[in-house]
Amino acid sequence: MQIGSLVVKPVSFRKVARCAAALLPLSFGVLAAVATRATAQQPGPTAAPAPASNALPAASNNGAVTSVVVSGGARALFKIAVAPPAGDAPSASAVVETASRDFTLSSLFQVLDPKSFTANLEKEGLSIDPASWRSTGAEGVVKGNTAMRGSNVRLELRLYVVSRGAEAVLKKEYDVAPGAVRSAVHKFDNEVVKYFTGTAASFGSRLVFSATTGRGQKGIFGIDSDGQGLGRMQAVSNVALAPAIGPGGVYYAGGLPDGSYQLYKYPGNTQVMTQAGLVFGVAFGGSKMAVVVSQNGQSDIWAGAPDGSNLSKVTNGGLNTHPSYGPGGQLAYVSNGGGSPQVYVDGKRVSFRGTYNMAPVWCNDPEGVKIVFMGRDGGTWDIFSVDASGGNMKRLTQDQGSNTYPACSPDGRSVAFFSTRGGLYVSNAQGQNQQKIASVTGESLRWEGN
């Protein structure tokens, strides 16, 4: 896979491969060629079994949605109809497909089958007959018009709440290139969620990850939050790890033929800094950057400015990796300071159940700020959450294959993760409404804006 005409030229990576293999225990599996079911299930460093009181919690749901939180409290899913807009047929199709997908993934709406619509769409135009839509069970209706205006598409989109009558409660207009219709629909859908909840959604944002591209090779990829737009980013070499979205682009650890790893930024593949040792991960938060640096058999986390200046050591010895900044500037990471890999926040351990927890990310969901991470349970991995103080640990996945490398959406409502069920999945922050969005697997998943 490639972006445009850019192609990564093969080079020899024997030294890099030997280095990565040697550092596998150090990085708790991050440097391994994960992107396969077998690797995701491989055991990590030996750790003593946890006592029964420290056993991992069971999931409280089976992935299904039961209720959602909207203004005024919890309620059942809001039934919404997405009617095909009049006008340009390709644009109308993109509107229906994109909006239906967004609303389904949001865990807030039940999207009604267009075959159930009884309203006379042509007669209604850009209005609705509330009685006709009420008879189909619709509580909300999205309608619109599309038309070519020169080389652009003029897109009018409206939201109706059936109980509020025939007047639209939300109106938006967009003038976009034909290839940007999906982006405009995402913007509208974000406004729809904001209308009902007070906070906009994150439709149209991007996720990045690394994945195996060949024997001893890994690449960095981006994908839209609805599973569309998968593309590979050209890296400085055929070994690129642990991408993260930061100022001006995507940052990643690039492996070089001499066995070193340094921090690079795409596009341009410019080297961000020159650091003694091996750089194996990066995270951004506000005006700060945290990087993982391996030296002399240990890995520590350093923090400083996003350009790599003014770095100072945050941890001191042992194996420390997977940095992630929280909304208040807190730094979560994984450390084996207590014996086995566990999640820490600003030097304080916050995961106490299970013997192998890693890859933490922050999630500012409507129930409050949480840390979401992957924990090993026997031969598989599952997704868990815990409060920043270490309490209220919950399990999001169980008996659904092996689930790894969570990422949280900027609005905090959705969690993405890889699963051996066959690809990239998205659920709500409680692990409900698990939806497969793409047939890709990888590691080090990060969500733009979070």
DRENTI-766752 format. One record per residue: residue in three letters; x, y, z of N, C-alpha, C in turn. Coordinates in steps of 0.001 Angstrom, whole numbers, plus 500000, padded with zeros to 6 digits. Each point is the difference from the previous one (the first is absolute). Layout:
N
ALAXYZXYZXYZ;...
***
This chain:
450
MET500850498813500000499150501187500000500877501225500000;GLN499575501080499333500792501202499936499075501201499904;ILE500555501165500302499274501259499881500522500721498774;GLY499136500297499053500427500684498787501045499191499273;SER501107500648499612501057499301499280501179499691500900;LEU499839500201501326501107499777500914500127498522500298;VAL501195499473499879500260498590500249501175499881500942;VAL499900499140501011501111499770500911500950498999499374;LYS501255500378499846500977499108499394500493498991501021;PRO500066498707499627500480498983500935501472500218500338;VAL500342499774501264501399500043500421500238498816500913;SER501248499760500356500333498880500875499768500399501438;PHE499306499124500736499702500324501398500412498869500938;ARG501069499323499687500409498904500873500326500502501406;LYS500749501110500047500352500546501314498770500487500734;VAL499084500640499266498777500497500629499173498860500545;ALA499880498928499232499211498844500442500589499401501268;ARG501362499870500030500632499448501201499767500913501196;CYS500071501305499758499788500964501089498582499914500530;ALA499021499940499100498598499937500419499729498736500784;ALA500585498885499554499787498737500703500574500062501405;ALA501169500631500124500633500091501309499207500875500953;LEU499297500973499452499273500949500836498558499612500238;LEU499573498851499498498610499588500169499560499996501452;PRO500746499380500943499547500042501388499955501428500534;LEU500935500839499575500070501365500493498746500777499670;SER499507499872498794498886500826499561498660499333500209;PHE499973498900500738498759499303500316499249499609498740;GLY500709499660498944499349499509498792499759501047498947;VAL500242501281500284499687501039499019500846499857498750;LEU501252499575500146500880499942498850499848498718499206;ALA499200499063500491499807498759499268499118500236498794;ALA500036499073499057499086500081498856498652499516500470;VAL499198500909500573498744499607500635498989499639498927;ALA499276500837499450499067499873498868499623498595499592;THR500186498993500861499539498655499718499372499449501256;ARG499133499037499843499327499436501166500996499322500925;ALA500935499254499433500924499238500824500821500908500884;THR500511501105499435500827500896500790499201500658501083;ALA498763500390499689499171500660501001499765499101501193;GLN500133498684499800499724499069501086501270499432500631;GLN501169500424499527501217499475500577500157500461501434;PRO500512499142500886500223500418501382501141500989500084;GLY499937500874500965501060500974500197500934499526501091;PRO500722500919500654500907499628501070499284499239501098;THR500675499030500578499403499181501044499669500841501219;ALA498818499821500504499578500727501203499230499040500888;ALA500100500208501306499288499135500938498509500161499831;PRO499227498900500125498544500118499887499442500955501033;ALA499017500797499590499373500933500930499113499246500968;PRO499931500421501254499057499382500936498585500224499529;ALA499071499198500542498614500059499542499425501393500140;SER500389500724501053499454501338500204500437500969498918;ASN501071499665499290500518500861498945499592499515498613;ALA499065499054499944499596499464498706499338501081499173;LEU500091499858498691499399500966499093498483499955500111;PRO499326501142499883498539500013500095499360499408498764;ALA498767499547500141499239499492498864499275501148499327;ALA499718499840498708499243501015499267498552499974500462;SER499373501170500031498604500090500432499043500041498831;ASN500521499833498777499146500027498815500596499072498961;ASN499245499718498972500463499124498929500270500759498711;GLY500238501288500111500266500810498825498780500691499440;ALA498819499754500573498769500604499484499717501329500688;VAL499265500862499326499605501283500570498665499845500715;THR499920500495501217498740499955500732499407501391500178;SER500845500975500298499535501372500152501165500935499736;VAL499694501258499830501026501002499750499700501210500875;VAL500987500873500158499826501195500816499829501197499080;VAL498872500663500114499730501214499244499558501064500991;SER499769501206499525499534501069500894498709499562500678;GLY500010499998501318498809499592500732500118498620500603;GLY501124499266499707500190498705500627500078498865499012;ALA499915498777500530500121498806499170498680499688499317;ARG500089499474498771498804499629499263500394498982498951;ALA498987499411499359500282499042498946500540500736498785;LEU500505499231499046500550500605498792498953500844499283;PHE500429501132499491499137500923499275499852499499498566;LYS498778499779499580499742499438498669500054501103498956;ILE500953499860499066500207501046499016499930499434498580;ALA499374500751499108499889499619498594500886500915499173;VAL500784499423499089500834500780499086499404499852498614;ALA499310501033499544499324499946498706500976500380498886;PRO499922499354498836500894500353498890499743501437499555;PRO501028500852499979499798501379499547499627500052498520;ALA499228500995499643499676500201498592501206500592499287;GLY500076499776498666501052500613499214501034499011499511;ASP501261500393500059501106499218499465500058498616500639;ALA499821498964499207499874498633500519501250499508500726;PRO501221500137499446501187499525500733500175500700501344;SER499736501305500028500124500724501263498945499553501000;ALA498778499766499510498923499537500879500346498658500616;SER500579499115499200500393498680500501501068500132501083;ALA500958500912499785501053500212500989499433500540501302;VAL498982500863499900499367500557501198499352498897500827;VAL499201499168499356499280498945500719500982499016500625;GLU500978499576499222500951499018500501500810500543501165;THR500500501218499854500860500583501037499220500299501278;ALA498834500637499863499214500344501185499513498753500723;SER499551499004499255499522498764500635501121499331500782;ARG501191499995499419501130499379500674500389500785501256;ASP500075501314499877500353500815501160499019499795501146;PHE498719500064499701498994499885501055500023498618500646;THR500258498973499203500094498647500560501196499882500934;LEU501152500520499576501213499898500806499925500852501265;SER499167501018500007499925500911501143499463499345501257;SER499269498902499861499324499342501125498882500845500585;LEU499584501037499285498923500860500463498704499802499229;PHE500087499450498800498850499944499107499742498594499482;GLN498747499727499735499603498832499221499589500504498625;VAL500759499625498980499729500465498646498930499109499373;LEU498923500598499545498875499247499453500263499566498567;ASP499433498868499640500125499448498646499225500877499018;PRO500664500490498931499282500836499011498771499324499410;LYS499964498666500002498845499290499462498746500237500839;SER500195500484501224498843500226500882499381501383499793;PHE500660500861499214499503501370499845498688499998499217;THR498993500647500547498698500099499327499701501420499523;ALA500832500950500385499766501391499615500230500181498497;ASN499300500935499420500174500366498592501142501021499936;LEU501220499500499770501178500856500077499968501122498971;GLU499523499688498787499957501015498952499022501115500355;LYS498869499630500556498996500992500371500458500829501196;GLU500667499363500924500448500713501203501076501040499683;GLY500884499667499048501113500895499727500880500129501224;LEU500427501242500325500835500221501176499143500323501222;SER498968499213500208499177500090501187499626498576500374;ILE499196499814501011499519498663500332498521500061500363;ASP499351498870499807498647499781500522500179499187501279;PRO499938500615501160500287499287501253499204498718500163;ALA498728499995499594499179498804500174500549498837499198;SER500431500271498761500538498926499163501249499393500608;TRP500873500842500542501238499484500582499742499340501356;ARG499029500515500724499678499387501289499500498577499808;SER499306499766498905499457498658499748501094498977499710;THR501167500474499570501123499080499756500807499753501265;GLY499690500731501059500750499890501251501122501003500115;ALA500146500889499005501090500970500027499764501077501045;GLU501038500323500756499984501130500927500754501193499419;GLY500903499716499062500742501047499329500160499653498533;VAL500150501021499165500147499802498551501094500933499499;VAL500899499453499190501003500793499306499625500046498527;LYS499888501212499459499656500173498592500936501034499390;GLY499981500072498657500872500978499379499801500118498512;ASN500790500884499405500061500200498558501456500008499577;THR500280499481498816501334500084499432499878500521498575;ALA500958500836499600499986500536498639501412500402499616;MET500326499815498736501303500430499508499964501504499753;ARG500961500709500535500174501428499770501390500190499407;GLY500068499986498670501300500017499353500710498686500273;SER501190500063500560500760498786500301499762499510501427;ASN499202500742500768499741499639501389498598499435500197;VAL499811499388501145498687499490500402499422500936501057;ARG498778500462499756499268500780500995499153499034500814;LEU500290499912501282499362499009500856499222500710501107;GLU498687499757500041499136500504501073499548498816500844;LEU500224500075501286499608498919500902499196500568501161;ARG498967499269500377499128500457501084499638498835500929;LEU499827500342501257499555499037501011498626500408500492;TYR499089499036500031498655500206500532499804499081501196;VAL499372500513501029499540499196501119498489499880499858;VAL499516498796499807498597499786499648499055500630501024;SER500334499898501250499121500567501040499986501523499983;ARG500963500619499293500066501456499937499277500562498772;GLY499460499132499148499231500480498858500798500045498714;ALA499500500770499019500528499991498643501185500927499790;GLU500378500780501001501120500916499851501303499319500417;ALA501055500213499211501301499418500324500567500626501265;VAL500639499179500824500645500500501212501472500305499752;LEU500523499533498847501402500236499657500108500093498486;LYS500653501061499516500192500188498565501462500355499737;LYS500604499322499022501374500290499615500124499919498481;GLU500882500839499443500264499992498565501510499954499772;TYR500386499247498969501418499824499702500216500095498492;ASP501090500645499593500454500002498615501352499308499979;VAL500028498791499438501213499179500066500276499343498661;ALA501235499570499819500352499206498834499303498650500104;PRO499721499343498870499309498700500058500681498991500915;GLY501319500058500068500708499053500862499948500341501474;ALA499409501154500334499939500431501400498599499926500582;VAL499071499336499298498636499886500507499979499259501335;ARG500756498902500091500029499241501249500462500875501162;SER501003500832499744500505500881501057498921500972500472;ALA499223500541499052498913500916500372498932499285500816;VAL499680498764499625498998499234500739500488499718501418;HIS501272499673500149500558499810501338499797501243500857;LYS500257501167499423499826501249500747498547500172500437;PHE499092499706499099498585500111500351499629499004501097;ASP500460498779499862499692498979501007500552500393501370;ASN501183500631500026500536500491501266499060501017500637;GLU499396500844499160499059500998500503498694499357500486;VAL499591498934499340498803499279500442500208499458501421;VAL501145499373500225500291499480501336500069501139501013;LYS500579501104499604500074501152500905498608500517500352;TYR499087499991499041498635500465500257499357499190501119;PHE500204498684499986499348499136500984500749499906501322;THR501319500134499964500791499732501207500732501213500546;GLY500141501036499192500755501167500434501469499952499650;THR500481498849499533501405499840499626500082499367498620;ALA500762500612499114500137499467498642500690498653500006;ALA499726499192498979500658498713499835501344500181499292;SER500653498887499688501338500025499399500024499376498616;PHE498862499962499313499960499428498666500940500773499074;GLY500678499272499137500922500628499066501420500108500504;SER500253499605501241501362500008500517500744498759499500;ARG501304499957500238500851498925499466500657499215501124;LEU500294498742499716500790499159500881501282499615499271;VAL501069499792500758501259499530499432500453498759500750;PHE500754499158499327500502498776500621501166499479499180;SER500707499025500533501039499310499250499560498566499765;ALA500501499408498930499614498636499652501118499340499211;THR500050498688500081500989499232499257499709500086498506;THR501035500310499234499861500105498547500794498952499255;GLY500831499269500688500818498955499411500901499433501079;ARG500771499008499641500869499376500990501020501012500522;GLY499971500248501311500909500953500601499696501437499671;GLN498820500288499457499664501352499586498671500443500619;LYS499917501286500312498772500567500534499813501383499387;GLY498737500381499797499687501307499454498994500724500872;ILE499787501276499731499024500799500738498838500342499072;PHE498799499969500547498778500133499219499047500980500672;GLY499100500565499196498926500824500513498671499507499472;ILE498940500220500769498670499564499594498965500925500641;ASP498912500276499285498939500841500543499274499280501133;SER499344500771500839499323499430501168498825499107499649;ASP499533500051498742498925499087499585500529498832499175;GLY501331499851499940500592498875499289500325500264498550;GLN499709501194499499500314500354498623501389500642499932;GLY500511500145498768501222500781499788501269499381500532;LEU500116498667499999501227499357500450501144500353499053;GLY501125500407500548501158500326499170501290499856500769;ARG501042499646499297501323499878500608500782501291499809;MET500724500401501041500856501172499943501434499566499748;GLN500663500657499070501380499658499726500859500353501199;ALA500764499049500472500878500208501140501447500091499536;VAL500880500307500924501403500152499660500644498656499653;SER499360498917500432500535498666499735498859499000500004;ASN500336498735499806498998498935500006499709499473501395;VAL500528500635501020499660499679501386499570501294500679;ALA498688500172500176499442501200500620499017499568501075;LEU500172500533501212499248499531501167499325501156500734;ALA498987499645500785499408500861501032499669501404499514;PRO499132500153498992499656501347499542499100500735500983;ALA500088501305499996499122500857500802499813501309499253;ILE498792500548500061499705501254499320500393501161500897;GLY500858500869499463500488501137500754500010501252499162;PRO500673501053500441500019501266499266500517499828498569;GLY499154500276499035500439500008498606500095498663499323;GLY499609498914500647500081498723499301499973498802500914;VAL500525498887499489500039498723500721501448499700500364;TYR500245499752501274501335499701500504500117498499500213;TYR501190499464499752500183498548500131501464499680500248;ALA500240498775500473501362499510500194500431499291498723;GLY501062500499499392500500499410498762501261499206500253;GLY500009498726499554501163499146500150500944500174498818;LEU501274500147500280500995500255498969500928498808499829;PRO500680499900498858500856498831499728501096499783501030;ASP500429501043500713501058499823500995499470499458501329;GLY498690499701500052499415499453501215499415501037500931;SER500099501271499657499473501055500866498541500301499665;TYR499315500580500955498633500495499826499988501468500421;GLN499440500860499148499892501410500334498581500476499691;LEU499663501180500493498662500545499851499910500837498723;TYR498981499681499161499793500700498736498568500530499932;LYS499834500966499088498676500573499781499623499896498527;TYR498766499506499777499407499949498663498926501086499904;PRO499879500718498857500739499825498748501392500628500044;GLY500814499559499078501352500518499886501048499092500597;ASN499584499150500967500931499091500662501219500735500533;THR499736501117500661501065500757500635500291499423501376;GLN501274499960500347500377499500501312499730501082501030;VAL499249499660501036499571500982500989501130500368500940;MET500795499001500376501087500252500936501024498899499851;THR501180500239500512501048498981500063500188499627501453;GLN499745498735500307499993499564501395500906498794500160;ALA500887500050500974500802498829500318499088498881500461;GLY500240498794499532499124498888500304498993499795498890;LEU498944499256500296498991499637499019498660500603500399;VAL499364500711499081498699500611500267498906499056499538;PHE499080499638500917498987498995499693498593500436500375;GLY499632501217499815498635500404500303499932501476500335;VAL498831500595499765499838501425500225498547500303500320;ALA499771501054500765498646500459500314500026501513500128;PHE498853500630499722499898501454500057498833500406500895;GLY500190501099500708498941500545500831500229501472500240;GLY499130500846499449500196501434500135501303500409499344;SER500877500614500768501300500432499481501117499037500363;LYS499642498771500362500998499032500435500088498805499053;MET501171499399499995500217498746499292500726499046500935;ALA499590498740500005500685498965500764500523498946499032;VAL501232499569500192500590498974499143500577498893500872;VAL500007498784499432500607498854500663501402499828499431;VAL500989499984500867501394499868499577500616498802500708;SER500568499090499211500652498817500548501508500200499998;GLN500607499760501176501446500088500149500454498966501008;ASN501045499270499653500632499071500940499016498991500588;GLY499111499469499159499089498953500454498811500487500786;GLN499842501304500132498852500562500685499285500973499072;SER498741500282500291499273501012499226499365500981500961;ASP500177501258499715499424501054500817499192500952499133;ILE499130500740500636499181500989499313500568501379500304;TRP500197500770498938500498501365500096498907500934499512;ALA499898501169500599498986500970499599500654501336499706;GLY499438500704499003500531501304499623499105500668498986;ALA500565500863499198499248500712498971499784499103498787;PRO498953500273499203499711499161498833501109499951498953;ASP500933500946500039501112499956499048501177499206500519;GLY499828499360501155501053499167500555500968500735500899;SER499760501274500256500903500768500850499578499921501465;ASN500935500336500865499757500082501450499432498702500573;LEU500533498882499563499541498715500512500553499748501398;SER499144499475500866500433499574501323499384498647500309;LYS500710499201500776499565498638500285498844500004500992;VAL498925499279499638498817499895500857500068498759500884;THR500517498906499454500149498763500761501482499755500244;ASN500296499046500866501401499796500359500305498516500128;GLY500317499388498871500413498606500007498859499030499837;GLY500333498766499666498997498984499740499533500082498563;LEU498824499482499774499419499985498660498734500848500011;ASN500025501108499305498886500949499966499684500340498551;THR498724499928499628499633500197498603498531500426499908;HIS499496500137498764498594500344499726499548501301500675;PRO500671501122499801499519501252500612498712500487499359;SER499176500667500790498741500564499512499604501156500910;TYR499757501188499409499623501168500785498492500068500185;GLY499582500401501216498592500185500302499561501432499777;PRO498698500261500112499466501347499736500521501049500963;GLY500451499597501172500537500946500968501513500041500027;GLY500639499374498990501451499978499952500632498837500735;GLN499178499106500577500553498835500689500652499069498978;LEU501000499270500448500699499073499105499799498572500480;ALA499313499210499191499856498567500270501064499249499215;TYR500424498880500517500989499174499305500007498614500629;VAL500766499097499420500130498643500521501383499841500607;SER500051499372501151501273499763500675499988498646500681;ASN501176499389500098500115498760500756500617500254501372;GLY499870501240500469500574500357501296499458499171501145;GLY498776499480499862499420499171501052500169498523499758;GLY500747499629498965500238498589499685499520499628498625;SER498715500180499737499440499708498681499522501287499362;PRO499841500029498682499548501236499354498632500443500502;GLN499924501236500469498763500574500498499904501464499564;VAL498805500562500122499759501379499588500298500946501165;TYR500723501054499694500342501030500981499537501360499487;VAL499718500916500916499694501394499665500870500888500874;ASP500867500780499353500892500921500712500719499307501150;GLY500482498796499735500790499273500987499214499152500968;LYS498674500051499944499161499233500920499306498867499249;ARG500106498800500516499358498842499369498481500093500129;VAL499293499758498892498537500089500027499314498707499566;SER500740498997499507499388498703499682500541498958500964;PHE499079499355500727500399499041501023499394498619499778;ARG499191499842498987499382498706499722500572499481498693;GLY500355498723499991500649499424498834501508500126500107;THR500701499169499248501456499931500110500724500613498808;TYR499269500488499002500677500512498800499072500996499313;ASN500169501279500295499163501056499430500869500988499244;MET499523500459498831500840500866499180499161500858499049;ALA500692500875499264499426500867498965498868500885500519;PRO500230500808501050498929500866500518499751501209499100;VAL498739500418499926499619501254499360498927500654500869;TRP499910501315499922499016500732500784498695500104499232;CYS498901499998500740498683500062499378499101500901500843;ASN499696501167499467499177500965500720498535499791499625;ASP499449498854500407498634499670499598498986500705500906;PRO498713499984499612498996500737500782499904499599501463;GLU500482498817500360499957499573501394501204500498500793;GLY500936500667499331501192500492500677501265499470499364;VAL501129500564500388501287499625499417500395498603500451;LYS500357499172499028500448498632500268501277499714499226;ILE500668498937500383501130499469499233499575498651499449;VAL500134499825498707499654498740499345501296499302499622;PHE500071498689500213501235499271499739499687498556499641;MET501024499257499593499843498586499697500648499184501115;GLY499311498933500409500503499141501047499957498553499558;ARG500994499233500401500063498595499608499194499138500952;ASP499177499147499419499186499069500773500240498615499437;GLY500891499237500624500360498690499466500741500153498682;GLY499445499399498950500644500051498692499500501107499112;THR499125500870500491499454501071499170500157501348500696;TRP499721501046499241499989501354500525498573500546499934;ASP499670500864500944498716500690499967500200501460500356;ILE498948500795499781500042501432500235499337500315501337;PHE500647500860500786499521500377501325500048501520500147;SER499303500503501003500099501421500353500148500115501504;VAL500594501099500429500186500262501422499999501508500198;ASP499536500460501154500071501414500311501457500425500144;ALA500251501283499825501366500506500099500590499785501386;SER499140499840501015500458499749501361500275498531500259;GLY499605499133499055500231498564500149498770499208500402;GLY498882500651500218498793499287500398499071499726498836;ASN498932499261500293498914499765499043500481499339498717;MET500784498942500132500487499286498817498857499226499356;LYS499866500144498679498947499320499255500577499289498784;ARG499281498995499558500417499228498838499068500313498835;LEU500582500331498832499200500366498842499781498831499046;THR500934499048499943499861498842499110500248498717500778;GLN499342498923499578500197498693500640499410498920499116;ASP500736498884499858499546498859499204499656500419498573;GLN500784500944499468499778500509498648501330500078499265;GLY500783498917500073501320499995499400500990500742500879;SER501123500368499391501026500772500685499918501436499500;ASN499985500967500926499731501395499655501122500876500549;THR500589500825499130501249500665500346500034501460499556;TYR500926500752500607500369501368499632498800500936499853;PRO499347500330501105498847500903499915500418501432499671;ALA499078500739499421500139501436499772498645500620500266;CYS499977501210500544498751500651500351499763501210499108;SER498750500206499611499644501107499125500149501330500743;PRO500191501105499272500153501302500662498810500393500877;ASP498780499579499617498837500341500823499808499034501160;GLY500821498955500081499952499076501123498893498970499946;ARG499199499989498939498853499090499949500341498636499409;SER501098499899499255500285498773499261501403499486500307;VAL500142498686499986501290499340500171500227499100498795;ALA501149500149499354500380499139498885501055499013500482;PHE500046498832499398500989498993500367500078498949498900;PHE501109499273499977500151498896499074499496498717500657;SER499423499122499192499472498747500533500334498853499060;THR500272498841500581500219498816499186498708499497499371;ARG498891500673500269498761499708499269500107500434498543;GLY501087500695499665500227500287498594500167501443499619;GLY500406500878500930500227501355499549499962501050501088;LEU499695501218499567499927501168500873498555500227500419;TYR499776500087501303498657500149500559499863501328500732;VAL498758500470500102499663501185500778498813499667500887;SER500064500412501262498885499825500939499783501317500720;ASN498965500059500850499906501168500855500954499812501177;ALA500075500992500885501003499984501060499748498925501047;GLN498845499351499941499699498894500914500182498635499338;GLY500467499974498753500203498742499294498764499496499285;GLN498941500799499969498771499611499324500031500430498534;ASN499095499406499219499857500346498586501311499811499241;GLN500608498832500147501255499722499304499730499787498512;GLN500634500859499185499789499984498557501349499884499299;LYS500119499054499093501209499887499185499962501068498919;ILE501068500810499904500016501059498999500984499732498872;ALA500948499075500201500967499709498933500680498668500267;SER500386499320498937500684498704500110501509500216500043;VAL500465500736500984501426500250500183500361499722501446;THR501206499556500231500502499800501354501379500626500100;GLY500388500354501195501289500653500181500295500202501460;GLU500726501063500304500390500287501374500140501509500167;SER500185500429501243500251501405500318498964500929499366;LEU498738499695500239498905500786499429499853501318500767;ARG499890501112499251499789501311500611498905500730499201;TRP499201500812500712498890500720499378500327501486499963;GLU499863500598498830500269501422499826499208500836501000;GLY500677500948500620499328500891500940499941499476501413;ASN500551498788500218499989499440501351501269499178500195;
***
